[in-house]
Amino acid sequence: MEIKKNQYPTNWVGLKSTRFSRYRSWINNEKPGICGTYVCAVLLHDLYQNRYGKDLSKKLLVAGLKSVVDETFMYRGTFPWDLKHGLAVVLKGNPDYKAKLSFIPDRVVVEQLNKPNPLPITVGTTRVLGSPYQNHWVLVYAYGYNLKGKLFFKAYDNHGKNAAILPASQTFGCVWLEENKKK
């Protein structure tokens, strides 16, 4: 079932889509796709750009993450624990953040994007729930409710869109970065 644009939310909470426009050229062209690697690369690039003022190399991020997200386990596809594992490996040298996982994105996305300095969240879409993306990973940075109260996400989709809109009802699983508590 296709959702018409007039059914989308008019108000969004979270980060601005212009912040993610630079990632339109970060397109996952590999066969089979490595969408989990790409969303983790953009998540980390955005973190280091906006929190530390560092512009990390796309090529190095994608290559390094591919080895710990898409190539660690001997099965086809990527699951939330694959993304969490890959981010945890990469963040071993950064005591400020840790990777977290949930199977139900609705609550997590809303909670995380309502924080004072939110970070985007990797969210899985699934064919079983009717997603036209099928089984895929996107990076959600805003949410909104339409006039009927249905929750939608705005995301970088690693296919060339930095402002893709998708119903939360078509998603399953999410991984995000959480700041470690200061001691």
C-alpha positions, -999 to 999 in steps of 0.1 A, spaced: 0 0 0 15 33 -11 13 63 12 4 96 -5 24 127 3 -7 144 17 -7 117 44 28 127 56 33 147 88 37 185 84 57 190 116 90 171 123 109 167 156 146 160 155 174 171 132 171 191 100 174 172 67 200 198 54 224 183 79 222 150 59 223 165 24 260 158 22 253 121 24 232 119 -8 263 109 -26 271 81 0 253 55 -21 254 18 -14 261 3 -49 275 -30 -37 259 -64 -46 247 -77 -22 241 -44 -5 259 -33 26 232 -9 39 241 -16 75 277 -6 69 266 27 52 242 38 79 268 31 105 294 51 85 270 81 82 261 78 119 298 79 129 307 106 104 279 128 117 289 122 153 326 130 147 317 160 125 292 175 149 306 166 183 344 167 177 347 188 145 365 160 126 358 151 90 364 113 88 371 96 55 341 80 38 363 54 22 380 44 54 347 44 74 329 21 49 359 -2 45 365 -5 83 328 -9 91 321 -34 64 346 -58 80 329 -56 114 292 -52 104 287 -71 72 316 -96 72 319 -108 108 292 -134 110 287 -162 84 251 -156 74 235 -135 48 221 -100 57 225 -78 87 206 -78 119 205 -52 147 232 -71 166 255 -69 136 253 -31 136 257 -29 174 287 -52 172 304 -31 145 298 2 162 310 -13 195 342 -24 179 348 10 163 339 29 195 364 9 216 388 39 214 361 64 222 350 64 259 323 90 253 297 67 235 284 32 235 261 14 210 226 3 222 200 -20 205 162 -24 206 138 -43 184 111 -17 186 122 16 170 90 37 177 97 44 214 135 47 210 134 71 180 109 94 198 129 93 231 163 98 215 153 126 191 137 145 220 170 147 238 187 181 240 215 172 215 201 142 196 220 119 173 204 100 144 194 63 149 199 34 125 165 17 119 157 -15 100 129 -17 75 113 -51 67 95 -67 38 73 -86 63 58 -53 75 52 -40 40 82 -18 35 89 -9 -2 126 -8 9 122 -45 19 149 -56 44 171 -25 46 188 -1 70 182 36 71 194 64 93 165 82 110 170 118 122 134 131 126 100 119 134 65 132 130 28 122 134 3 128 106 -32 141 111 -44 105 119 -17 101 146 4 77 125 42 79 133 66 85 104 104 87 102 125 109 80 158 93 71 190 90 50 183 59 29 218 52 13 202 50 -21 206 88 -28 179 103 -6 187 123 25 150 130 33 132 97 27 99 94 46 87 61 58 60 48 82 73 36 115 49 7 112 72 -8 85 103 -9 107 118 -34 131 150 -30 151 172 0 158 207 7 170 218 41 184 247 57 202 243 68 238 266 90 257 284 72 285 277 86 320 304 108 333 320 95 365 
